[in-house]
Structure formats: structure tokens, C-alpha cells
Amino acid sequence: MIVRHLTADAIGKTVTLPTLAALGRCSRGILHTITLNAANDTSTLTIGEHQHSVPNGATIYVTTEVAGL
């Protein structure tokens, strides 16, 4: 998924930002907030206890938990 396509449905789910992992930064955790910054085509994501400003075109993986398997 691309960051600009995130919706409120992703809040509370585990997300992974492979771009940040390559930089050695926190890249996986529970998504708490999404703030679109249209002026500079980025979004501020609160993942766990950290805020990350990422380009809206960046790849993000949203993990959907499946119960009962």
C-alpha cells in the first residue's frame, strides 16, 4: 500500500515502513495517527510512541490479524 492511500481503517493495526528499516530507524509498530501534510506531500504517522514524517508515495505494509486460525 502507498502512504497516501491509508485510511482510518489502518489505525490500530500493525504497520511496517520498509524505507525506515533501511535507514535503521523504528519501522514497525501499531499505527496510532495519520496526519496529511498536503503542502509538502508527506504524512506524519505516529507508530508506537514515535512520529515519522514520510513521503506520501512511500510503501507501507498494513498487517491484518486473523483470529481463530
C-alpha positions as CSV (number, residue, x, y, z in Angstrom):
1,M,0.0,0.0,0.0
2,I,1.1,3.6,-0.5
3,V,1.1,6.0,2.4
4,R,-1.3,8.4,0.6
5,H,-3.9,5.6,0.5
6,L,-4.0,5.0,4.2
7,T,-7.4,5.4,5.8
8,A,-8.8,5.4,9.3
9,D,-9.2,1.6,8.9
10,A,-5.4,1.2,9.4
11,I,-5.5,2.9,12.8
12,G,-4.7,0.3,15.5
13,K,-3.2,-2.1,13.1
14,T,0.5,-3.1,12.8
15,V,2.3,-1.3,10.1
16,T,5.8,-1.6,8.6
17,L,7.7,1.0,6.7
18,P,10.5,-0.7,4.8
19,T,12.1,2.7,3.8
20,L,12.7,3.5,7.5
21,A,14.0,0.0,8.2
22,A,16.7,0.6,5.5
23,L,17.7,3.7,7.4
24,G,18.0,1.8,10.7
25,R,15.0,3.6,12.3
26,C,11.9,2.3,14.0
27,S,9.9,0.9,11.2
28,R,7.2,-1.4,12.7
29,G,4.5,-1.0,15.3
30,I,0.9,0.0,15.9
31,L,-0.3,2.9,13.9
32,H,-2.0,5.5,16.1
33,T,-2.5,8.6,13.9
34,I,-2.2,9.7,10.3
35,T,-1.8,13.4,9.6
36,L,-1.7,14.5,5.9
37,N,0.7,17.4,5.2
38,A,-0.6,18.4,1.7
39,A,1.8,21.4,1.4
40,N,4.9,19.2,1.2
41,D,3.3,15.9,0.0
42,T,4.2,14.0,3.2
43,S,2.2,12.4,6.1
44,T,3.1,12.3,9.7
45,L,2.5,8.9,11.1
46,T,2.5,8.0,14.8
47,I,3.8,4.5,15.0
48,G,4.1,3.2,18.6
49,E,5.5,6.2,20.5
50,H,7.3,7.7,17.6
51,Q,6.3,10.2,15.0
52,H,7.6,9.8,11.4
53,S,7.3,12.2,8.5
54,V,7.2,10.1,5.4
55,P,6.6,10.9,1.7
56,N,3.0,10.1,0.6
57,G,4.4,7.9,-2.2
58,A,6.3,5.7,0.2
59,T,5.4,2.0,0.6
60,I,3.8,0.9,3.8
61,Y,2.6,-2.6,4.8
62,V,-0.5,-3.0,7.0
63,T,-0.9,-6.3,8.8
64,T,-4.4,-7.6,9.3
65,E,-4.7,-10.0,12.2
66,V,-6.8,-13.1,11.5
67,A,-8.3,-14.7,14.6
68,G,-9.3,-18.3,15.1
69,L,-6.7,-19.9,12.9
